[in-house]
């Protein structure tokens, strides 16, 4: 019960920090104390432990396998004496879509846990659910915000934009100036011990592919746990600058009326009053009105600026002149260079005419309405579900799928050739049929979920066709039969039987609804962080006795990357027991841990364990329910 009480105190302190930082001018001066709390590290470990990337070794060759309460105690002891030192990150490179390589830094597992604690604290300071310090126009690396949220703002609030300024910051993560970043942090944080810890991460250096150590002169390496929120804190200065520019440059309450439209409207009004509403002239004037905007779209006294940023990509919409758009682009470039020591990527930063060209942002192509000023009549439904005709002005924002790039990506992955003709995936023939179908389904479903709000949604039938026939060719190659044998019907599937003898069909996901739904954005989940943190901490297996022999001493966490994605899909060795428990991490003593890695427990059965780890979770759920109720009532009263 003492452990539960301590958990409650830590979570409550985090919640108090979040509430205090709802005041934008609040200054934090005692954050380092949280770095001395064991429960913060347990919470950080629980958030990290199931990510397969955390089984990637750092510079020291270690992974999260073997993490323990003793390791946490060592870190806290070093934190108390302020002797904690960060190890250099291991440098790695992954290919980018443009053929270049993206540099990643992989921290050591101990540093990952410490960075996650730092990230949790920074999130409480800068992204409080009670009132975030971050701009509402910032969407990258934030809870409750996503790519779809950014696109939804553009679609619903950017109608009438004339110019789109596409922005991309060159090597943003690699060029962040450490001194500027710490000065920005000091605006909200006056705890020098906490800032010193962040300095250690920034200056830890990196080990290149030849295992040579280098100092970090600038940047927060991509791959670091705290890097995304530190980049957001850094680029918040850009958000503030653009918002100030909006206040400075925007003018006019509304556009002035279109004189030609008003003349025709007045003429129709007089004809209707004279009883000539059924005449051909009256109808002709109505058609002519629908071809004209009711307001002056080129009113020089009406200026509006819109802004959205996702990580280091940003987009500015301008209702105004091309000169104004050029001025905004230049001012943003100068601000980034002079204040943040960053550089705009010249080949990716351009000004687009929203009516005649398409801007590219977050995987979509964006433009305004149709290519001409001509209007058209569309059918809409009012609140009473009655249909009526309305004039569609062509001023709304259109979001389109990048079909050419999608097909190119599928070609790069081996699903088709450069022209979009489906091909088999020879490497996947080693997998079971149900695994192959599931992989193809997940790709098709993921693409369709991401592009569901697109205005050219029906064009994704081409992508589904490529994946479906690539699947058919892959299964035909595996089974050494013709494609017609695989394609017996419109659907592709296979029947599998589980260990209980129950049969079920695994079918390729095939969408049949190709109607455009412009509002089909995927909403970000509204996560109750207090409840989630309590649940993570209370369910933690850190500190439990060894699941094999029951020894409570020197217990470590045994990790595997996956429990089902094995060769042939069948877990082997001790992983079979972990698959039966449905756990990728189990507590074991040091002796049993060594025996697991030597293969001495490969024949162990579930009934041979000291206790059933699943029943511990059931007990934890009861504890969580009791604790959260008390936590919520105390926070409410506080």
N, C-alpha and C positions, 0 to 999 in steps of 0.2 A: 504493500500500500504506500510505502514511503517513495518508491520509484514513481508511482502514478502521481503522487503529490508534486514531486519535482518536475515531472513532465508538464503538469498543469501550470506550474510557475513559469517555465520557459515559454510555453505557448502564450500565456497571458502577457508576458513581457513583450513578445513579438507583436501581439495585438495592440498593446498600448503604443508601441512605436508607430504602428500603422495609423492609429487614430491621431496621434500627435502630428504626424507628417501630412495629414489632410490639410493642415495649415501650411501653405507654400513657403512661408518665411521661417518655419520652425527649424532650429539648429540642433543637431544631435551631438552630444558630447560624451556619451558613455557606452558606445557600441562594443568596444573591445571586451567588456565583461561577458558578453554572450559567447565569445571565443573560448571561454573557460568552462562552459557548461557541457557536460558529457552528452546530454540529450540533444544538443544541436548537431553533434557529430553523428549520433545514431540516426537522427532525422535525415541528415545529409546522405548517409550511407544508404538508407532505405530508398531515397529518391534516385540514387545512382545504380544500385546493385543489379537491376534487371536489364540494363542497357548492354547489348552484346558488345558495343565498342569498349566497354570497361574491362573486357578480357584481352584487349590489345595491350601488350607490354609497353611500359614507358622506357625512359633512358636506363633505368636500373634493371630492366628485364622482368620486373615484377608486374603482377596484375592484382585485381581485387581478391583473387583466390588467397585465402589465408588471413583475411582481415579479421580483427578481433577487438574486444574491449580493451585488452592490454595495449594495443596499438593506439587506441584513442587516449588512454591514460598517458602514454609517452608524449603524444602531441600536446595535450593540455599542460603537462609539466613544462615543455619547451615554451608554450605560450605564456605561462606565468613568469618565466625568467626572460621572456622576449628573445630567446636564443633559437627560435624556430627558423630554419633555412629552407628555401625552396630549391628543388633540384632542377636542372635544365630540362626543357621539354625535348622530346625526340622528334626530329624533323621528318616529315613525310610529305609526299605529293600525290594528288589525285587529279585525273584529267577533267578539264572543263569542257563545256559544250562547244566552245570556239576552237578547240584543239590545244589550247594552252594548259598549263598545270596550275592547280591551286595548292598553295603551301599550307600544310597543317602542322600544328604543334601538339604532340600527345604528352600530357603531363604524367608523372608517376602517380600510382593509385592513391598514395597518402595525400599528395598535393591536390588531387581531384576532390577528395572529401573535404579538405580545408577550403578549397575554392568554392565548393557548393555551400558551405556554411557562410562564406562571405557573400555569395550571390543571394542567399535567403535574406540576409540582413539588408543588403542593398535594395532588394525588391521591396522590403517593408518600408524603406525610406523613400524610394523614388516612384514606386508603382502601387501605392496604397489603394485598396478598393474603396476607401472612404473619401478619396480625392487625390488622384495621382499627380505627382510633380511633372511627369512627362506630358508632352502635348497630346491632345486628342487626335492629332493628325499623324502620330507616330504609331505604326502597326507592327513592326518587326520585333521578334523576340520578347513578346509580352503576353502574359496570360489574359485570356478573354478577348484577344485580338488575333486576327489571322489575315491571310491574303484575301480571302473572300470579304472580310470586313472592309478592307481598303478599297476593293473593287466596287463594293456596294455603295460606299460614299461617293465614288466617282460617278457611278451610274445615276444615283438619285439626286445628287447635289451639284453636279457640274453642267447642267443643261445650258446651252447657249455659249459655251466656251469657243473662242475664235482661234486662239493659239495654244498649243501644248508644248511646254518646255520640258524635254526629257533630260533627266540628270543622272549621272553615274560618277561616283567618286573613285578615282584611280587608286587601287591598292589601299583601300581605306583602313582595313584592320592592320596592315603592315606599317602604315605611316602615321599612326596616332602618336602624337608627341606626349611623352610621359610627364613632363613638367606641366604642360597645359592641362592634361587630364587631372593631375593631382590638384592644381589650382581650381579647377572646376568642382572637384569633389569637396574642396574646402568651403564652398558656398553653402553646403548643407551639413558638412561633417567637421567638427572641431576636435575630434578624438585623434590625436597624432599617433597613438599606438596602432589604431586601426588603419590609418593611412600608411603607416610604416609597413604594415603587413602587405598591403596592396602594392607598395613599392617593391617589396621582395619578389612578388609574382612578376611584376613588370620587368625587373632587372635580372631574372633568373637565368636568362640566356637560353641557348638551344644547342643541341648536338646534331650535326649534319649527317648525311648518309655515310660519310667516311669516319664517323664517330669522333669528330673533332669538335670541341666546345667553342662556342662563339658568344660574345656578350650581346644583349638586346639593347640596341640604341634607341629604338622606337617600335611602336606597334604592340598590339595585344594578339597573340597568335590564334588563328582560327583553330578550333579544337579545344581551347581552354574553356573550362566550365564557366568562369566569371567573365570571359571576353565579350559575349553578346551584350550583357547589361552595361559593362564599362563602355562599349562602343555607343550604346544608346545614350548614356550619360554625356558622352563627348559630343554626339551629334544633336543632342537637345539644344545646344547653342545655335545650331543651324535652324532648328524649328523656331526658336525664339526670334531669330533675325528675320525669317520670312514672315512671321506673324506681325512683327513691327513694320515690315515693308507693306503688308496688307493695309494696316491702319493709315500709313503715310500716303499710299498711292490710290487707294479706292476712293471713288467720288460718285455722287449722284444717288438719289433714292430709288429711282426706277428709270427705265428707258422712256424717251418721249414717244408719243404716238406716231404711227406711220401715216403721213399726210394723204397718200394715195388711197390707203385702206379706209381712212375716215371719210373721204369724199364719196367712195362707193357705198359705204355704210349709210351715210346721210341720204343718198339718192334712193336707196332701197327703202329707207324709213318713210320718205315722202311718198313713194309709190304705194307702200302698204297702207298708209293713211288715206290715200286716194282710192283705195279699193282695187289696186292693180297687182295684188300679190299672186294671182294665178297667171299672169302674163309671161310670155317667153322672155321678155326683157328682164323681168324680175329674177327669173331662174338663171339667166345668163350672168347677171351681176353677182348672184350668189356663188356661181362657179368661179368667177373672177376673184371674188373676195377670198375664197379658200386657197387660192394660189399666192396670196400675199400675207406676209406677217402683219399682225395687228400693231406691233411696235417697231421702231426703227432699230434694226440690228446693228447699225453702224453709228449709233449715237456717240459722238466724241466726248460727251459730258457724262457718260455712264461707264465706269471702270470697275471691274471685279477681278480678284485674284484668289484662286483656290490652290491648295497645297496638300500633298500626301507624301509620306516617306515610309518606306519599308526597308529597314536596315540601311545600306548605303545607296539604295536606289530611290530616287524621288521624282515627282512629277508636279509641275506647276501649270495650272490652267489660267488663261488670261482672256478677259473680255476687254479689248482695247486694241491699240495699234500694234503693228509689227515692231515698231521702234521701241514701244514700251516692253514688249516681250524680250527684245534684245537687251534692253537696259537691265531687266530683271536677271537675265542669264549672266550678264557681266558682273552685276553687283554680287550675286551669289558666288561666282567664281572668285572675286576679289576677297569676299569675306572668308571663304574657305582657306584661301592662301594666306591672308594676313593674320587672321585670328585663330585658325585651327591647324595651320601648316599642312593643309591637304590640297590636292590638285584635282580639278575636274578632268575626266576622261574625254578628250576632244572628239574621239571617234564615236562616242556613245551619247554625248550631250548635244542635242540639236533642237531647233525650233520647228514645229510641225503645224501646218495649216489644218485645223481640225475638220474643215469641210471637205478638203480635197486630198488629204494625206492621212496616214495612219501612224499613230505613235505606238511604241511597244513598251509595255509595262507589266511586270509580274506574269509573264507568259501569255498575255492577251494583246490583241491589237485594238486600239481605241481611236474612235473618230466621232464626229458630230453628225448625226442624222444621215441624210442622203447626199448625193453628189450635187444636186441642183437645189435652187431655192423654191422649186415647185412644191406645193403642199398636196396632201391627199386626205381623203376621208376614210376614217377607220371606225370600226364598231367597238363600243365599250359597254361595260355593264355598270349601272349605278348601284347605290347602297340597297335599293329595293329589288335588285336583280333584274331590272328592266334594261333591255338593250337600247342604246341610242347611238346616233352617228355624231362623231366629233371630228374636228379638223386637227390632223397631225402635222405639226409645224416643221418637223425635221430638225428641231433644235436639241432633241434628247441625245444622250450619249449612247453610242453603240459599242458593245464589247464583242470581239470576234476571236475565235480560235485561230491560232497560228498553224494552219494545216500543213503548210510546206515544212515548217520546222518539226512538227510532230512526226511526219513521214520520214524526215531525215533522221530523227532520233530512233525511230523503229528500225530504220535501215542500219544505223550504227550498231544497234543491239542484235542485229541478225534476224529480225522478223520478216524483212522484205528487202528487195533490192532498191536502188536509188530511185526507181520509177514507181515504187509502191506495190510491186508484184510480190505476193506472199512467198516466203521461203520456210523450210523446216529449220528447227534448232537442233542440230545433231548432238550437241553437248547435253541436252535435256533428255535424250532417249535413255540415259542411264537411270533416270528416276522412275518411280512407279507411275502408272497411268493417272491415278487420282491426284498425285502431286503435280503432274504436268498440267492437268486441267485446272487445278486450283491456282497455279502460278499464272496461267493465261487469264483466268477470270479476275484475279486480283489486279492485273495490269489494266484490263479493259474497264473494270469497275472504278479504279482509281482515276483514270483519265476522264471518264464520264462524270464522276462526282466533281472533279475540279472544273470542268468546262460546262457544267449543266446550265448556268445562267447565260451562256453565250448566245448572241443573236443569230449566229450561223450554226446552231446546234445540230440540225439535220445532216450537216456535212460530216459529222463524226461517224456516220454509218460506214464511211470509207475506212476509218480506223478499226471499227469492229470487224469489218470484212477481212482486213489484213490479218488481224489476230486470230479470227476464227479459222481461216484457211491455213495459216501458219501452224495452228494447233493440229488441224486435220493432217497436214503433211508430216508433222513431227510424230503423231501417233501412228500414221501409216508406215513411216520408216521404222519405228520401234517394233511394230507388230509384223512388219514385212508383208503388208497387204496393200491393196490399192486404196486410193482416197475415197472412192465410191463405197467401199466396205465400211470405212469410218463414218462417212456422211450418209448414214441410212435415213436420217430425218433432218429437220432444220436445226435440231439441237445435237450437241456432242456431249456424251456423258459416259460414265462407267459405274457399275454397281460394286460396292465394297462391303465387306462384312467385318464388324468389330469383334473384339475378343469375347463378347457375350453372345455372338451368333446373330446379332441384329444386322439386317441388310439396309443400306441406304444408297441413294443415287448421288453421285458427284457430277454436277452438270456445269458446262461452260456458261458463264454469265452472258446472256444475250438480251440486250435492251430492245423493246418493241415500241416504246413511246418516244417519238421523235418530234413532238410538238414543242415549240419554243416556250420556255418559262423564264422570263427575264428576272423574276424575283426568287429563283431557286438557289439562293445563296445558302451555304452551309453555315449555320450559326455556331459561334464558339461557345463551348460549355461554360456555364457560370459556376465555377468551382468554389466551394466553401473551403477556404484554405485552413481555417481553424479546425474544422472537422477532419480534413484530410491529414493535417499534421498530427493530430492526436491519434488518428487511426494508424498512420505509418509508424509512429513511435511505439504505440501499444502492441502492435502486431509484430514488432521486430523480434527476430530470433537470436540477435546478439545477446550473449550472456546465458542462453539456455544450456542445459547439459548436453553432452555428446549424444547424438541421436542413435549411434551404434552401440556404445557400451554404457552410456549413462554417466560417465565421469564429468563432474562439473568444473574440473580444473583445466586451465590452458586450452580453452575452447576456441576454435577458429571457424570461419565460414568457408566451406568448400563450395567453389563456384564451377559451373560449366556454362559455355556460351549458349547452347541450346539443349533442350531435352528431347526434341523430336526431329530436328533437322540433321539427322545422322546419315551415314552412307546407307542407301537403301531404305531410309526412313525408319529403321529399327534401332532403338537405343541399345548400347552395349555396355558391359561391365557394370560398375556401380551406378551408372547413369540410368539403368533400368529401374532401380529403386527410386531414384529421384523423379523419373517419369511417372511412376505409380503414385508418388506423393504429389505430383504436379508442382515441383519446386526446382528452381535453378540454383538455389543456395540452401545448404543444410548445415547446422552446427555440428562439428565433430572435434574431438580432442586432438591434440597434436600427433599422438601416436597413431590413432585411427586415420588421420588425414594422410600420414605418410604411407600407411598400408593401402589406402584407396589409390594413391598415385602409383604404387608398386603393383597394383592389380590383385592384391590378396583378398579383396572383398568383392570380386567380380561375380561370385556365385551367391552373394547374400540375397535373402528374400525379405519381403516386407514384414513378415511375421517375426523375423529374427532381430528387428530393431528394438532398442530399449524402450521406445515409446512412439506413438503415432503423432507425427508433427501436425497433421490436419486437425486433430482434436485440440491441440494447443491454440489453433486459430479460432476454434469455436468458443473457447474460454475467453480469448481476447475480444471477440465481438461483444460478449456480455459486458466486459469491462469498459469497452468503448462507449456503449450505449449509456452506461451509468456516468462515465467521466464527462462525455460531451454535454449531457443535460446539465450537470453541475457547472461545467465551464461556461455554457451559454448563459446560465442564470447569473453567474458571477460577473461576466462581461457586461450583461445588461444592467445590472445594479451598479457596476463601476462606471 
